[in-house]
Amino acid sequence: MEYRTLGRSGLKVSTLTLGTMTFGGTGPFAAVGNSDLAEAKRMIDMCIDAGINLIDTANVYSNGLSEEIIGEALGGKRKNDVLIASKARMRIGKGPNDEGLSRYHLIRECEKSLKRLKTDVIDIYFVHQWDGLTPLEETVAALDTLVSQGKVRYIGCSNYSGWQVMKALSISDSRHQQRFVTQQIHYTLEAREAEYELLPICIDQGLGVLVWSPLAGGLLSGKYRRDSPTARQLGGWSEPPIRDEDRLWRIVDVLVEIGGDRGVSAAQVALAWLLGRPAVSSLVIGARNDAQLKDNLAAAALELGAEERQRLDAVSRPPLLYPYWHQQLTAKDRFGPADLVIDRSVI
């Protein structure tokens, strides 16, 4: 297992992170998975044995049950072997303050998460999504308070747009408060929009990148092909959205071909491609069962060749959007939004 420094921090994280949205499996999350305590503990042990040192969860996952299961499963000295990341922002109750990124909601939810996780500190605390009602100054100050109180070690954002990230960093810097060290974003061979702004921002501002759903909800695993609906789709789970199905299946075809040539799964090829992308620190992998998890774990040791990467790049290249088609950067230029899309020879 390789370990990468998370952004400008000194924290080292494994290139694979265990995602726990499948733990508990109540409410809408039942469509994703429903691992009970015994299965979750077995998966956690598999990950620790493979070298994974980060577990990712959120207060909204099965209404806190995912956090509770992690707290039970990480009993004893095993807890010292791993880092824990959690998130807050989504609605978790019927009250007027049961959602958002207000000081009230963030601090209260952090304290609830600490109790469920049976720990004194959350290593990485993410704001789960943008809140357009709460002043960003209040959110940044609340996160700074949590770090000062020792309840949180590092902070990050998830599902932010480029301008939202930069505004938050500007506020943190101008007020000398804690700044984000990482983003958690959706980024796959099928969904490469992050290359326009989010990844260049991470390179410029020194943010790490955790990638959620790196297999596009299983669509890039090779298990599903044309005219074969996925289990999540059958269960009513709509993330991530697929806007060009023909392009998706062309990507899957190439993944399967490369995997067949290398004697590995298409899923491992898709994960290995991501691990070679700029700014990517770790991929948040989840699994419905031990077999899926074992296969995904093997991706940490897979290195793709230049020709394989070129094939994947060619079949998955997104359309060039304005203003990036208007910019003519060369390989000598510093990393910026356009050279991630226009001139891929530099990466």
C-alpha positions as CSV (number, residue, x, y, z in Angstrom):
1,M,0.0,0.0,0.0
2,E,1.3,3.4,-0.9
3,Y,0.8,6.4,1.4
4,R,0.4,10.0,0.2
5,T,0.6,13.3,2.0
6,L,-2.8,14.9,2.2
7,G,-2.5,18.3,0.5
8,R,-0.2,20.7,2.4
9,S,-0.7,18.9,5.7
10,G,1.7,16.3,7.1
11,L,-1.0,13.7,7.3
12,K,-0.2,10.5,5.3
13,V,-3.2,8.5,4.0
14,S,-3.3,5.2,2.1
15,T,-4.1,5.4,-1.6
16,L,-7.3,3.5,-0.9
17,T,-9.9,4.5,1.8
18,L,-12.7,2.3,3.1
19,G,-16.1,3.9,2.3
20,T,-18.9,2.9,4.7
21,M,-22.1,4.1,3.0
22,T,-23.1,0.4,2.8
23,F,-22.8,0.0,6.6
24,G,-26.3,-0.3,8.2
25,G,-28.3,0.0,5.0
26,T,-31.4,1.6,6.3
27,G,-33.7,4.0,4.5
28,P,-32.5,5.1,1.0
29,F,-29.1,3.7,1.7
30,A,-30.5,0.1,1.6
31,A,-30.2,0.4,-2.2
32,V,-26.4,0.7,-1.9
33,G,-25.8,-2.1,0.6
34,N,-26.7,-3.3,4.1
35,S,-23.6,-4.6,5.9
36,D,-24.2,-5.5,9.5
37,L,-21.7,-5.3,12.3
38,A,-20.1,-8.7,11.7
39,E,-19.6,-8.0,8.0
40,A,-18.4,-4.5,8.6
41,K,-15.9,-5.7,11.2
42,R,-14.6,-8.3,8.7
43,M,-14.2,-5.7,6.0
44,I,-12.4,-3.3,8.3
45,D,-10.0,-6.0,9.3
46,M,-9.4,-6.8,5.6
47,C,-8.6,-3.2,4.9
48,I,-6.3,-2.7,7.9
49,D,-4.5,-5.9,7.0
50,A,-4.0,-4.6,3.4
51,G,-2.6,-1.3,4.7
52,I,-5.6,1.0,4.5
53,N,-5.4,3.6,7.3
54,L,-8.5,5.8,6.6
55,I,-12.2,5.0,7.0
56,D,-14.7,7.4,5.6
57,T,-18.3,7.9,6.8
58,A,-20.9,10.6,7.4
59,N,-23.6,11.4,9.9
60,V,-26.3,11.0,7.2
61,Y,-25.3,7.4,6.3
62,S,-28.2,5.3,7.5
63,N,-29.0,8.2,9.9
64,G,-25.9,7.6,12.0
65,L,-25.9,3.8,12.0
66,S,-22.8,3.7,9.8
67,E,-20.9,5.7,12.4
68,E,-22.2,3.5,15.2
69,I,-21.1,0.3,13.4
70,I,-17.6,1.8,12.9
71,G,-17.4,2.7,16.6
72,E,-18.3,-0.9,17.6
73,A,-16.1,-2.5,15.0
74,L,-13.0,-0.4,15.9
75,G,-12.8,-1.6,19.5
76,G,-9.5,-1.9,21.4
77,K,-6.1,-1.2,19.9
78,R,-7.4,-1.5,16.3
79,K,-8.7,2.0,16.7
80,N,-5.2,3.3,16.9
81,D,-4.4,1.8,13.5
82,V,-6.8,3.9,11.4
83,L,-7.9,7.5,10.7
84,I,-11.6,8.4,10.6
85,A,-13.2,10.9,8.3
86,S,-16.8,12.0,8.7
87,K,-19.1,14.7,7.3
88,A,-22.1,16.9,8.2
89,R,-24.5,19.2,6.4
90,M,-27.3,17.0,5.1
91,R,-30.7,16.9,6.8
92,I,-30.8,14.4,9.7
93,G,-34.0,15.3,11.4
94,K,-37.3,17.3,11.1
95,G,-36.2,20.4,13.0
96,P,-35.3,23.7,11.5
97,N,-31.7,23.4,12.5
98,D,-31.3,19.7,11.6
99,E,-29.4,20.6,8.4
100,G,-26.9,23.1,7.0
101,L,-23.5,24.4,8.0
102,S,-24.4,26.8,10.8
103,R,-22.2,26.9,13.9
104,Y,-25.1,25.3,15.8
105,H,-25.5,22.4,13.4
106,L,-21.9,21.7,12.8
107,I,-20.7,21.6,16.4
108,R,-23.8,19.7,17.5
109,E,-23.4,17.1,14.8
110,C,-19.7,16.7,15.3
111,E,-20.3,16.0,19.0
112,K,-23.0,13.4,18.1
113,S,-20.6,11.8,15.6
114,L,-17.9,11.5,18.2
115,K,-20.2,9.6,20.5
116,R,-21.4,7.3,17.8
117,L,-17.8,6.6,16.7
118,K,-16.7,6.1,20.3
119,T,-13.7,8.4,19.8
120,D,-12.4,11.7,21.1
121,V,-11.4,13.2,17.8
122,I,-12.4,13.0,14.1
123,D,-9.2,13.1,12.0
124,I,-10.8,14.7,8.9
125,Y,-14.1,16.5,9.1
126,F,-15.8,17.4,5.9
127,V,-18.6,19.8,5.1
128,H,-20.7,17.5,3.0
129,Q,-22.1,20.0,0.5
130,W,-22.5,23.8,0.0
131,D,-24.9,25.7,2.2
132,G,-26.1,28.8,0.4
133,L,-28.0,30.1,3.5
134,T,-25.3,30.2,6.1
135,P,-22.6,32.8,5.8
136,L,-19.4,31.1,4.8
137,E,-17.6,33.1,7.5
138,E,-19.7,31.3,10.2
139,T,-19.0,27.9,8.7
140,V,-15.2,28.5,8.6
141,A,-15.2,29.9,12.1
142,A,-17.1,26.9,13.4
143,L,-14.7,24.5,11.8
144,D,-11.8,26.5,13.3
145,T,-13.4,26.1,16.7
146,L,-13.8,22.4,16.4
147,V,-10.0,22.1,15.6
148,S,-9.1,24.4,18.5
149,Q,-11.2,22.3,20.8
150,G,-9.4,19.2,19.7
151,K,-12.5,17.5,18.4
152,V,-11.3,17.6,14.8
153,R,-7.7,17.4,13.4
154,Y,-8.1,18.5,9.8
155,I,-11.0,19.9,7.7
156,G,-12.1,19.4,4.2
157,C,-15.0,20.1,1.8
158,S,-17.0,17.8,-0.4
159,N,-19.0,18.5,-3.5
160,Y,-18.0,22.1,-3.7
161,S,-17.6,24.0,-7.0
162,G,-14.4,25.8,-7.8
163,W,-15.5,29.3,-6.8
164,Q,-16.9,27.9,-3.5
165,V,-13.6,26.3,-2.6
166,M,-11.6,29.4,-3.4
167,K,-14.0,31.6,-1.4
168,A,-13.7,29.4,1.6
169,L,-9.9,29.3,1.4
170,S,-9.8,33.1,1.0
171,I,-11.8,33.5,4.2
172,S,-9.6,31.1,6.1
173,D,-6.4,32.8,4.9
174,S,-7.6,36.4,5.6
175,R,-8.8,35.5,9.1
176,H,-5.9,33.1,9.9
177,Q,-8.3,30.3,10.6
178,Q,-8.0,26.6,9.7
179,R,-8.2,26.0,5.9
180,F,-9.3,23.0,4.0
181,V,-6.5,20.4,3.4
182,T,-8.6,18.3,1.1
183,Q,-11.6,18.0,-1.1
184,Q,-13.8,14.9,-1.6
185,I,-15.1,14.9,-5.1
186,H,-16.7,12.6,-7.7
187,Y,-14.1,11.9,-10.4
188,T,-14.0,8.9,-12.7
189,L,-13.2,7.9,-16.3
190,E,-16.8,8.5,-17.1
191,A,-17.0,11.8,-15.1
192,R,-14.0,14.0,-15.7
193,E,-15.5,17.4,-15.1
194,A,-13.2,17.9,-12.1
195,E,-10.3,18.4,-14.5
196,Y,-11.6,21.8,-15.6
197,E,-11.4,23.6,-12.2
198,L,-11.3,21.4,-9.1
199,L,-8.1,19.5,-9.8
200,P,-6.2,22.6,-10.9
201,I,-7.4,24.4,-7.7
202,C,-6.0,21.5,-5.7
203,I,-2.7,21.7,-7.4
204,D,-2.5,25.4,-7.0
205,Q,-3.8,25.6,-3.4
206,G,-2.2,22.5,-2.1
207,L,-5.4,20.5,-1.4
208,G,-5.5,16.7,-1.4
209,V,-8.2,14.8,-3.3
210,L,-10.3,12.0,-2.0
211,V,-12.5,10.5,-4.7
212,W,-15.9,9.2,-3.9
213,S,-17.6,6.4,-5.9
214,P,-14.5,6.0,-8.1
215,L,-16.3,3.1,-10.0
216,A,-19.3,5.3,-10.7
217,G,-21.6,3.2,-8.5
218,G,-20.2,0.0,-9.9
219,L,-20.9,1.0,-13.6
220,L,-17.1,0.9,-14.3
221,S,-16.6,-2.5,-12.6
222,G,-17.1,-4.5,-15.8
223,K,-19.9,-6.4,-14.2
224,Y,-22.5,-4.6,-16.1
225,R,-22.5,-4.1,-19.9
226,R,-24.9,-2.7,-22.5
227,D,-28.6,-3.5,-21.9
228,S,-27.7,-4.7,-18.4
229,P,-29.2,-2.5,-15.6
230,T,-27.2,-2.2,-12.4
231,A,-28.4,-3.3,-9.0
232,R,-28.3,0.3,-7.8
233,Q,-30.4,1.4,-10.7
234,L,-32.9,-1.3,-10.0
235,G,-33.0,-0.2,-6.4
236,G,-33.8,3.4,-7.4
237,W,-30.3,4.8,-6.6
238,S,-29.6,7.6,-9.1
239,E,-26.1,8.6,-8.3
240,P,-23.9,9.2,-10.2
241,P,-26.0,10.5,-13.2
242,I,-25.0,9.2,-16.6
243,R,-25.5,11.7,-19.4
244,D,-24.0,9.7,-22.3
245,E,-24.7,6.0,-22.0
246,D,-23.0,5.1,-25.2
247,R,-19.8,6.8,-24.1
248,L,-20.1,5.0,-20.8
249,W,-20.2,1.6,-22.4
250,R,-17.4,2.4,-24.8
251,I,-15.3,3.2,-21.7
252,V,-16.3,-0.1,-20.1
253,D,-15.4,-2.0,-23.2
254,V,-11.8,-0.7,-23.1
255,L,-11.6,-1.3,-19.3
256,V,-12.6,-4.9,-19.9
257,E,-10.2,-5.3,-22.8
258,I,-7.2,-4.0,-20.8
259,G,-8.2,-6.0,-17.7
260,G,-8.4,-9.1,-19.8
261,D,-4.9,-8.5,-21.2
262,R,-3.5,-7.9,-17.8
263,G,-5.4,-10.7,-16.0
264,V,-7.2,-8.3,-13.7
265,S,-10.7,-7.0,-13.3
266,A,-12.0,-3.9,-15.2
267,A,-12.6,-2.4,-11.7
268,Q,-8.9,-2.6,-10.9
269,V,-8.0,-0.9,-14.2
270,A,-10.4,2.0,-13.5
271,L,-9.1,2.5,-10.0
272,A,-5.4,2.3,-11.2
273,W,-6.1,5.0,-13.8
274,L,-7.4,7.4,-11.1
275,L,-4.4,6.8,-8.8
276,G,-2.2,8.1,-11.6
277,R,-4.1,11.4,-11.9
278,P,-2.7,14.7,-10.6
279,A,-3.5,15.7,-7.0
280,V,-5.4,12.4,-6.3
281,S,-4.6,11.3,-2.7
282,S,-6.9,8.4,-2.1
283,L,-9.9,6.6,-3.6
284,V,-12.9,5.9,-1.3
285,I,-13.9,2.3,-2.1
286,G,-16.9,0.5,-0.9
287,A,-18.1,-3.1,-1.3
288,R,-21.3,-5.2,-0.9
289,N,-19.2,-8.2,0.0
290,D,-15.8,-9.5,0.8
291,A,-15.1,-10.6,-2.8
292,Q,-15.7,-7.1,-4.2
293,L,-13.5,-5.6,-1.5
294,K,-10.7,-8.0,-2.1
295,D,-10.7,-7.3,-5.8
296,N,-10.7,-3.5,-5.2
297,L,-7.9,-3.7,-2.7
298,A,-5.7,-5.3,-5.4
299,A,-5.9,-2.1,-7.5
300,A,-3.4,-0.5,-5.1
301,A,-0.6,-2.6,-6.6
302,L,-1.6,-2.2,-10.3
303,E,0.4,0.2,-12.5
304,L,-0.8,1.0,-16.0
305,G,1.5,1.5,-18.9
306,A,1.6,4.6,-21.1
307,E,-0.2,2.9,-24.0
308,E,-3.0,1.7,-21.7
309,R,-3.5,5.2,-20.3
310,Q,-3.6,6.6,-23.7
311,R,-6.4,4.2,-24.7
312,L,-8.4,5.1,-21.7
313,D,-7.8,8.8,-22.2
314,A,-8.9,8.7,-25.8
315,V,-12.2,6.9,-25.1
316,S,-13.1,9.0,-22.1
317,R,-12.0,12.5,-23.1
318,P,-14.8,15.0,-22.2
319,P,-15.9,17.7,-24.5
320,L,-13.8,20.9,-24.3
321,L,-15.9,23.6,-22.6
322,Y,-15.5,27.4,-22.8
323,P,-13.2,29.1,-21.8
324,Y,-10.8,26.2,-22.0
325,W,-11.1,25.8,-25.7
326,H,-10.2,29.5,-26.0
327,Q,-6.9,29.0,-24.1
328,Q,-3.8,27.9,-25.8
329,L,-1.5,26.6,-23.2
330,T,1.7,24.6,-23.9
331,A,3.5,21.9,-22.0
332,K,5.9,24.5,-20.7
333,D,3.1,26.3,-18.9
334,R,2.4,25.8,-15.2
335,F,-0.5,23.5,-14.3
336,G,-3.8,25.3,-14.8
337,P,-7.4,24.4,-15.7
338,A,-6.7,24.2,-19.4
339,D,-3.6,22.0,-19.5
340,L,-5.4,19.3,-17.6
341,V,-7.9,19.1,-20.5
342,I,-6.1,20.5,-23.6
343,D,-2.6,19.3,-23.3
344,R,-2.6,15.9,-21.6
345,S,1.0,15.3,-22.5
346,V,2.0,17.2,-19.4
347,I,0.3,14.8,-17.0
